Amino acid sequence: MIKRARELHKAVYAVAPDEKEKMPKKRESSGLLEDEIEYCNELSEVIDADSRMEVIETLREQNNYLKEGVADTQIEIEY
């Protein structure tokens, strides 16, 4: 998931470098899966909130890929 989030970050910065201050702050790796899920959700919410980013197909696809990873991980945690 963190790899997907990192790739999404890079794609956002490539398209809109001025969005850097809106992005969630990178955190020290605590090793807790819940922290990674929270960070990925925050990043996804920022992308969803900005209609300019949602129009760009690459960002939309990467955001959906990240959301799928988070959803799959949450399902696995429940079992």
VEXLUMBA-456715 format. One record per atom (N, C-alpha, C, O): residue number from 1; residue in one letter; chain; atom name; x, y, z. Coordinates in steps of 0.001 Angstrom, whole numbers, padded with zeros to 6 digits. Each point is the difference from the previous one (the first is absolute). Example, Ala and Ser with C-alpha at 12.3 -4.5 7.8 and 13.67 -1.06 7.14 Angstrom:
<nodes>
<node 1, "a", "A", "N", <013190, -005690, 007800>>
<node 1, "a", "A", "CA", <-000890, 001190, 000000>>
<node 1, "a", "A", "C", <000900, 001200, 000000>>
<node 1, "a", "A", "O", <001036, -000019, 000665>>
<node 2, "s", "A", "N", <-001386, 001069, -001385>>
<node 2, "s", "A", "CA", <000820, 001190, 000060>>
<node 2, "s", "A", "C", <-000770, 001090, 000730>>
<node 2, "s", "A", "O", <000509, 001108, 000169>>
</nodes>
This chain:
<nodes>
<node 1, "m", "A", "N", <000815, -001191, 000000>>
<node 1, "m", "A", "CA", <-000815, 001191, 000000>>
<node 1, "m", "A", "C", <000859, 001256, 000000>>
<node 1, "m", "A", "O", <-000295, 000958, -000714>>
<node 2, "i", "A", "N", <001342, -000961, 001503>>
<node 2, "i", "A", "CA", <000852, 001188, 000067>>
<node 2, "i", "A", "C", <000645, 000257, -001352>>
<node 2, "i", "A", "O", <000176, 001152, -000400>>
<node 3, "k", "A", "N", <000175, -002214, -000302>>
<node 3, "k", "A", "CA", <000571, 000177, -001341>>
<node 3, "k", "A", "C", <-001023, 000661, -000923>>
<node 3, "k", "A", "O", <000348, 000897, -000767>>
<node 4, "r", "A", "N", <-001585, -001327, 000836>>
<node 4, "r", "A", "CA", <-001063, 000599, -000814>>
<node 4, "r", "A", "C", <-000186, 001471, 000372>>
<node 4, "r", "A", "O", <-000167, 000849, -000876>>
<node 5, "a", "A", "N", <000195, -000551, 002167>>
<node 5, "a", "A", "CA", <-000154, 001387, 000457>>
<node 5, "a", "A", "C", <001166, 000853, -000489>>
<node 5, "a", "A", "O", <-000195, 001140, -000422>>
<node 6, "r", "A", "N", <001388, -001684, 000479>>
<node 6, "r", "A", "CA", <001187, 000730, -000460>>
<node 6, "r", "A", "C", <-000096, 000302, -001495>>
<node 6, "r", "A", "O", <000330, 001103, -000435>>
<node 7, "e", "A", "N", <-000780, -002074, -000342>>
<node 7, "e", "A", "CA", <-000156, 000207, -001445>>
<node 7, "e", "A", "C", <-001063, 001053, -000294>>
<node 7, "e", "A", "O", <000158, 000803, -000919>>
<node 8, "l", "A", "N", <-001232, -000804, 001690>>
<node 8, "l", "A", "CA", <-001053, 001002, -000172>>
<node 8, "l", "A", "C", <000526, 001387, 000351>>
<node 8, "l", "A", "O", <-000282, 000973, -000698>>
<node 9, "h", "A", "N", <001046, -000889, 001778>>
<node 9, "h", "A", "CA", <000631, 001271, 000381>>
<node 9, "h", "A", "C", <000837, 000543, -001150>>
<node 9, "h", "A", "O", <-000131, 001166, -000373>>
<node 10, "k", "A", "N", <000977, -001997, -000180>>
<node 10, "k", "A", "CA", <000882, 000424, -001098>>
<node 10, "k", "A", "C", <-000806, 000470, -001203>>
<node 10, "k", "A", "O", <000345, 000995, -000636>>
<node 11, "a", "A", "N", <-001414, -001709, 000329>>
<node 11, "a", "A", "CA", <-000834, 000374, -001144>>
<node 11, "a", "A", "C", <-000674, 001350, 000233>>
<node 11, "a", "A", "O", <-000109, 000808, -000923>>
<node 12, "v", "A", "N", <-000339, -000563, 002142>>
<node 12, "v", "A", "CA", <-000625, 001292, 000317>>
<node 12, "v", "A", "C", <001018, 001119, -000147>>
<node 12, "v", "A", "O", <-000294, 001032, -000603>>
<node 13, "y", "A", "N", <001480, -001227, 001146>>
<node 13, "y", "A", "CA", <001034, 001036, -000078>>
<node 13, "y", "A", "C", <000418, 000261, -001438>>
<node 13, "y", "A", "O", <000349, 001129, -000344>>
<node 14, "a", "A", "N", <-000379, -002148, -000494>>
<node 14, "a", "A", "CA", <000363, 000183, -001408>>
<node 14, "a", "A", "C", <-001041, 000840, -000732>>
<node 14, "a", "A", "O", <000342, 000790, -000879>>
<node 15, "v", "A", "N", <-001603, -000959, 001240>>
<node 15, "v", "A", "CA", <-001087, 000714, -000665>>
<node 15, "v", "A", "C", <-000247, 001366, 000643>>
<node 15, "v", "A", "O", <-000225, 000990, -000696>>
<node 16, "a", "A", "N", <000269, -000946, 002020>>
<node 16, "a", "A", "CA", <-000328, 001238, 000722>>
<node 16, "a", "A", "C", <000947, 000194, 001181>>
<node 16, "a", "A", "O", <-000361, -000300, 001138>>
<node 17, "p", "A", "N", <001568, 000798, -001399>>
<node 17, "p", "A", "CA", <000972, 000166, 001085>>
<node 17, "p", "A", "C", <-000463, 000961, 001094>>
<node 17, "p", "A", "O", <000493, -000063, 001127>>
<node 18, "d", "A", "N", <-001429, 000945, -001447>>
<node 18, "d", "A", "CA", <-000505, 000953, 000988>>
<node 18, "d", "A", "C", <-000916, -000652, 001043>>
<node 18, "d", "A", "O", <-000385, 000653, 000970>>
<node 19, "e", "A", "N", <000042, -001899, -001152>>
<node 19, "e", "A", "CA", <-000885, -000715, 000925>>
<node 19, "e", "A", "C", <000755, -000587, 001194>>
<node 19, "e", "A", "O", <-000601, -000660, 000848>>
<node 20, "k", "A", "N", <001877, 000891, -000780>>
<node 20, "k", "A", "CA", <000821, -000621, 001034>>
<node 20, "k", "A", "C", <-000506, 000305, 001412>>
<node 20, "k", "A", "O", <-000002, -000879, 000861>>
<node 21, "e", "A", "N", <-000427, 002115, -000624>>
<node 21, "e", "A", "CA", <-000451, 000364, 001346>>
<node 21, "e", "A", "C", <-001332, -000642, 000381>>
<node 21, "e", "A", "O", <-000323, -000080, 001185>>
<node 22, "k", "A", "N", <-000445, -000374, -002154>>
<node 22, "k", "A", "CA", <-001281, -000652, 000288>>
<node 22, "k", "A", "C", <000168, -001479, 000346>>
<node 22, "k", "A", "O", <-000869, -000600, 000632>>
<node 23, "m", "A", "N", <001974, 000029, -001044>>
<node 23, "m", "A", "CA", <000224, -001426, 000215>>
<node 23, "m", "A", "C", <000240, -000293, 001479>>
<node 23, "m", "A", "O", <000580, 000818, 000714>>
<node 24, "p", "A", "N", <-001029, -001990, -000258>>
<node 24, "p", "A", "CA", <000283, -000362, 001396>>
<node 24, "p", "A", "C", <001505, -000131, 000207>>
<node 24, "p", "A", "O", <000731, -000423, -000896>>
<node 25, "k", "A", "N", <-000289, 000789, 002077>>
<node 25, "k", "A", "CA", <001426, -000053, 000315>>
<node 25, "k", "A", "C", <000465, -001448, 000071>>
<node 25, "k", "A", "O", <-000688, -000872, 000530>>
<node 26, "k", "A", "N", <001873, 000643, -001079>>
<node 26, "k", "A", "CA", <000577, -001337, 000084>>
<node 26, "k", "A", "C", <000354, -000268, 001457>>
<node 26, "k", "A", "O", <000441, 000891, 000726>>
<node 27, "r", "A", "N", <-000640, -002113, -000326>>
<node 27, "r", "A", "CA", <000211, -000369, 001397>>
<node 27, "r", "A", "C", <001153, -000977, 000121>>
<node 27, "r", "A", "O", <000371, -000689, -000951>>
<node 28, "e", "A", "N", <000175, 000655, 002142>>
<node 28, "e", "A", "CA", <000989, -001023, 000302>>
<node 28, "e", "A", "C", <-000715, -001349, -000018>>
<node 28, "e", "A", "O", <-001139, -000117, 000453>>
<node 29, "s", "A", "N", <001803, -000870, -000968>>
<node 29, "s", "A", "CA", <-000604, -001326, -000065>>
<node 29, "s", "A", "C", <-000082, -000591, 001401>>
<node 29, "s", "A", "O", <001019, -000302, 000623>>
<node 30, "s", "A", "N", <-002245, 000141, -000140>>
<node 30, "s", "A", "CA", <-000205, -000576, 001328>>
<node 30, "s", "A", "C", <-000072, -001521, -000078>>
<node 30, "s", "A", "O", <000121, -000695, 001009>>
<node 31, "g", "A", "N", <-000319, 000196, -002218>>
<node 31, "g", "A", "CA", <-000125, -001436, -000171>>
<node 31, "g", "A", "C", <-001417, -000507, 000232>>
<node 31, "g", "A", "O", <-000280, -001185, -000180>>
<node 32, "l", "A", "N", <-000611, 002087, 000579>>
<node 32, "l", "A", "CA", <-001383, -000397, 000243>>
<node 32, "l", "A", "C", <-000813, 000127, -001278>>
<node 32, "l", "A", "O", <000015, 001037, -000663>>
<node 33, "l", "A", "N", <-000707, -002081, 000337>>
<node 33, "l", "A", "CA", <-000814, -000027, -001211>>
<node 33, "l", "A", "C", <-001115, 001045, 000064>>
<node 33, "l", "A", "O", <-000348, 000606, -001013>>
<node 34, "e", "A", "N", <-000198, -000403, 002189>>
<node 34, "e", "A", "CA", <-001073, 000981, 000163>>
<node 34, "e", "A", "C", <000477, 001405, -000358>>
<node 34, "e", "A", "O", <-000751, 000777, -000590>>
<node 35, "d", "A", "N", <002001, -000442, 000945>>
<node 35, "d", "A", "CA", <000557, 001314, -000336>>
<node 35, "d", "A", "C", <000149, 000155, -001509>>
<node 35, "d", "A", "O", <-000269, 001070, -000547>>
<node 36, "e", "A", "N", <000691, -002126, -000118>>
<node 36, "e", "A", "CA", <000145, 000041, -001454>>
<node 36, "e", "A", "C", <-001364, 000166, -000673>>
<node 36, "e", "A", "O", <-000134, 000754, -000963>>
<node 37, "i", "A", "N", <-000863, -001452, 001468>>
<node 37, "i", "A", "CA", <-001354, 000119, -000548>>
<node 37, "i", "A", "C", <-000512, 001422, 000181>>
<node 37, "i", "A", "O", <-000581, 000575, -000921>>
<node 38, "e", "A", "N", <000792, -000009, 002095>>
<node 38, "e", "A", "CA", <-000453, 001368, 000273>>
<node 38, "e", "A", "C", <000663, 000990, -000953>>
<node 38, "e", "A", "O", <-000666, 000879, -000547>>
<node 39, "y", "A", "N", <001970, -001020, 000351>>
<node 39, "y", "A", "CA", <000727, 000891, -000907>>
<node 39, "y", "A", "C", <-000527, -000135, -001432>>
<node 39, "y", "A", "O", <-000223, 001005, -000675>>
<node 40, "c", "A", "N", <000028, -002221, 000220>>
<node 40, "c", "A", "CA", <-000505, -000232, -001361>>
<node 40, "c", "A", "C", <-001398, 000585, -000170>>
<node 40, "c", "A", "O", <-000314, 000570, -001045>>
<node 41, "n", "A", "N", <-000525, -000709, 002069>>
<node 41, "n", "A", "CA", <-001342, 000583, -000066>>
<node 41, "n", "A", "C", <000060, 001521, -000066>>
<node 41, "n", "A", "O", <-000760, 000617, -000746>>
<node 42, "e", "A", "N", <001657, -000007, 001519>>
<node 42, "e", "A", "CA", <000155, 001459, -000035>>
<node 42, "e", "A", "C", <000429, 000458, -001390>>
<node 42, "e", "A", "O", <-000535, 000974, -000530>>
<node 43, "l", "A", "N", <001485, -001668, -000051>>
<node 43, "l", "A", "CA", <000481, 000348, -001333>>
<node 43, "l", "A", "C", <-001126, -000124, -001024>>
<node 43, "l", "A", "O", <-000180, 000880, -000842>>
<node 44, "s", "A", "N", <-000560, -001951, 000915>>
<node 44, "s", "A", "CA", <-001102, -000225, -000931>>
<node 44, "s", "A", "C", <-001079, 001075, 000144>>
<node 44, "s", "A", "O", <-000569, 000445, -000997>>
<node 45, "e", "A", "N", <000292, -000032, 002220>>
<node 45, "e", "A", "CA", <-000996, 001049, 000235>>
<node 45, "e", "A", "C", <000428, 001327, -000616>>
<node 45, "e", "A", "O", <-000831, 000737, -000529>>
<node 46, "v", "A", "N", <002124, -000430, 000596>>
<node 46, "v", "A", "CA", <000508, 001237, -000603>>
<node 46, "v", "A", "C", <-000213, -000037, -001509>>
<node 46, "v", "A", "O", <-000408, 000998, -000594>>
<node 47, "i", "A", "N", <000681, -002133, -000022>>
<node 47, "i", "A", "CA", <-000180, -000141, -001446>>
<node 47, "i", "A", "C", <-001482, 000119, -000357>>
<node 47, "i", "A", "O", <-000359, 000684, -000958>>
<node 48, "d", "A", "N", <-000493, -001349, 001730>>
<node 48, "d", "A", "CA", <-001441, 000043, -000267>>
<node 48, "d", "A", "C", <-000572, 001411, 000157>>
<node 48, "d", "A", "O", <-000926, 000378, -000717>>
<node 49, "a", "A", "N", <001469, 000386, 001638>>
<node 49, "a", "A", "CA", <-000525, 001342, 000281>>
<node 49, "a", "A", "C", <000348, 001014, -001087>>
<node 49, "a", "A", "O", <-000660, 001032, -000119>>
<node 50, "d", "A", "N", <001681, -001317, -000666>>
<node 50, "d", "A", "CA", <000437, 000940, -001034>>
<node 50, "d", "A", "C", <-000506, -000478, -001359>>
<node 50, "d", "A", "O", <000510, -000975, -000554>>
<node 51, "s", "A", "N", <-001499, 001658, 000033>>
<node 51, "s", "A", "CA", <-000616, -000427, -001261>>
<node 51, "s", "A", "C", <000980, 000047, -001167>>
<node 51, "s", "A", "O", <-000172, -000738, -000970>>
<node 52, "r", "A", "N", <001196, 001588, 001040>>
<node 52, "r", "A", "CA", <000992, 000054, -001083>>
<node 52, "r", "A", "C", <000767, -001311, -000102>>
<node 52, "r", "A", "O", <000307, -000463, -001098>>
<node 53, "m", "A", "N", <-000001, -000127, 002237>>
<node 53, "m", "A", "CA", <000774, -001245, 000001>>
<node 53, "m", "A", "C", <-000847, -001191, -000416>>
<node 53, "m", "A", "O", <000500, -000945, -000610>>
<node 54, "e", "A", "N", <-001770, 000995, 000938>>
<node 54, "e", "A", "CA", <-000891, -001115, -000334>>
<node 54, "e", "A", "C", <-000198, -000119, -001507>>
<node 54, "e", "A", "O", <-000323, -001082, -000492>>
<node 55, "v", "A", "N", <000508, 002161, -000241>>
<node 55, "v", "A", "CA", <-000180, 000003, -001452>>
<node 55, "v", "A", "C", <001182, -000662, -000705>>
<node 55, "v", "A", "O", <-000159, -000562, -001084>>
<node 56, "i", "A", "N", <001323, 000625, 001684>>
<node 56, "i", "A", "CA", <001206, -000559, -000613>>
<node 56, "i", "A", "C", <-000028, -001517, 000167>>
<node 56, "i", "A", "O", <000026, -000517, 001117>>
<node 57, "e", "A", "N", <-000077, -000177, -002233>>
<node 57, "e", "A", "CA", <-000203, -001451, 000014>>
<node 57, "e", "A", "C", <001071, -000745, 000798>>
<node 57, "e", "A", "O", <-000323, -000915, 000757>>
<node 58, "t", "A", "N", <001564, 001288, -000913>>
<node 58, "t", "A", "CA", <001085, -000682, 000710>>
<node 58, "t", "A", "C", <-000188, 000100, 001508>>
<node 58, "t", "A", "O", <000141, -000992, 000715>>
<node 59, "l", "A", "N", <-000458, 002184, -000236>>
<node 59, "l", "A", "CA", <-000198, 000191, 001438>>
<node 59, "l", "A", "C", <-001229, -000754, 000488>>
<node 59, "l", "A", "O", <000019, -000602, 001073>>
<node 60, "r", "A", "N", <-001078, 000637, -001856>>
<node 60, "r", "A", "CA", <-001228, -000706, 000375>>
<node 60, "r", "A", "C", <000260, -001505, 000102>>
<node 60, "r", "A", "O", <-000447, -000650, 000945>>
<node 61, "e", "A", "N", <001172, 000103, -001924>>
<node 61, "e", "A", "CA", <000304, -001435, 000013>>
<node 61, "e", "A", "C", <000881, -000367, 001190>>
<node 61, "e", "A", "O", <-000250, -000998, 000676>>
<node 62, "q", "A", "N", <001280, 001804, -000420>>
<node 62, "q", "A", "CA", <000884, -000303, 001127>>
<node 62, "q", "A", "C", <-000728, 000145, 001332>>
<node 62, "q", "A", "O", <000244, -000767, 000931>>
<node 63, "n", "A", "N", <-001132, 001744, -000843>>
<node 63, "n", "A", "CA", <-000784, 000174, 001220>>
<node 63, "n", "A", "C", <-000927, -001198, 000205>>
<node 63, "n", "A", "O", <-000128, -000498, 001119>>
<node 64, "n", "A", "N", <-000507, 000039, -002171>>
<node 64, "n", "A", "CA", <-000865, -001182, 000103>>
<node 64, "n", "A", "C", <000806, -001240, 000383>>
<node 64, "n", "A", "O", <-000465, -000828, 000782>>
<node 65, "y", "A", "N", <001661, 000704, -001330>>
<node 65, "y", "A", "CA", <000885, -001119, 000324>>
<node 65, "y", "A", "C", <000370, 000030, 001487>>
<node 65, "y", "A", "O", <000033, -001038, 000661>>
<node 66, "l", "A", "N", <000242, 002230, -000151>>
<node 66, "l", "A", "CA", <000316, 000154, 001420>>
<node 66, "l", "A", "C", <-001212, -000366, 000855>>
<node 66, "l", "A", "O", <000135, -000707, 000999>>
<node 67, "k", "A", "N", <-001309, 001182, -001385>>
<node 67, "k", "A", "CA", <-001224, -000310, 000749>>
<node 67, "k", "A", "C", <-000265, -001501, 000025>>
<node 67, "k", "A", "O", <-000401, -000547, 001027>>
<node 68, "e", "A", "N", <000627, -000120, -002162>>
<node 68, "e", "A", "CA", <-000188, -001452, -000060>>
<node 68, "e", "A", "C", <000953, -000704, 000958>>
<node 68, "e", "A", "O", <-000390, -000941, 000692>>
<node 69, "g", "A", "N", <001631, 001394, -000653>>
<node 69, "g", "A", "CA", <000978, -000592, 000908>>
<node 69, "g", "A", "C", <-000394, 000171, 001455>>
<node 69, "g", "A", "O", <000138, -000924, 000801>>
<node 70, "v", "A", "N", <-000626, 002100, -000464>>
<node 70, "v", "A", "CA", <-000451, 000262, 001371>>
<node 70, "v", "A", "C", <-001198, -000886, 000332>>
<node 70, "v", "A", "O", <-000050, -000607, 001070>>
<node 71, "a", "A", "N", <-000909, 000534, -001984>>
<node 71, "a", "A", "CA", <-001192, -000825, 000235>>
<node 71, "a", "A", "C", <000373, -001473, 000163>>
<node 71, "a", "A", "O", <-000508, -000675, 000896>>
<node 72, "d", "A", "N", <001385, 000181, -001753>>
<node 72, "d", "A", "CA", <000431, -001397, 000096>>
<node 72, "d", "A", "C", <000700, -000264, 001327>>
<node 72, "d", "A", "O", <-000218, -001036, 000628>>
<node 73, "t", "A", "N", <001053, 001971, -000208>>
<node 73, "t", "A", "CA", <000728, -000158, 001258>>
<node 73, "t", "A", "C", <-000957, 000007, 001179>>
<node 73, "t", "A", "O", <000156, -000791, 000930>>
<node 74, "q", "A", "N", <-001138, 001668, -000957>>
<node 74, "q", "A", "CA", <-000976, 000049, 001089>>
<node 74, "q", "A", "C", <-000814, -001286, 000070>>
<node 74, "q", "A", "O", <-000337, -000462, 001090>>
<node 75, "i", "A", "N", <000022, -000113, -002236>>
<node 75, "i", "A", "CA", <-000722, -001278, -000018>>
<node 75, "i", "A", "C", <000860, -001092, 000622>>
<node 75, "i", "A", "O", <-000489, -000817, 000780>>
<node 76, "e", "A", "N", <001769, 000806, -001128>>
<node 76, "e", "A", "CA", <000910, -001013, 000548>>
<node 76, "e", "A", "C", <000165, 000158, 001510>>
<node 76, "e", "A", "O", <000129, -000992, 000718>>
<node 77, "i", "A", "N", <-000133, 002226, -000237>>
<node 77, "i", "A", "CA", <000136, 000242, 001442>>
<node 77, "i", "A", "C", <-001195, -000572, 000751>>
<node 77, "i", "A", "O", <000143, -000523, 001106>>
<node 78, "e", "A", "N", <-001315, 000626, -001710>>
<node 78, "e", "A", "CA", <-001216, -000479, 000655>>
<node 78, "e", "A", "C", <000011, -001508, 000205>>
<node 78, "e", "A", "O", <-000641, -000499, 000924>>
<node 79, "y", "A", "N", <001355, -000230, -001766>>
<node 79, "y", "A", "CA", <000036, -001457, 000129>>
<node 79, "y", "A", "C", <001023, -000406, 000952>>
<node 79, "y", "A", "O", <000179, -001194, 000242>>
</nodes>
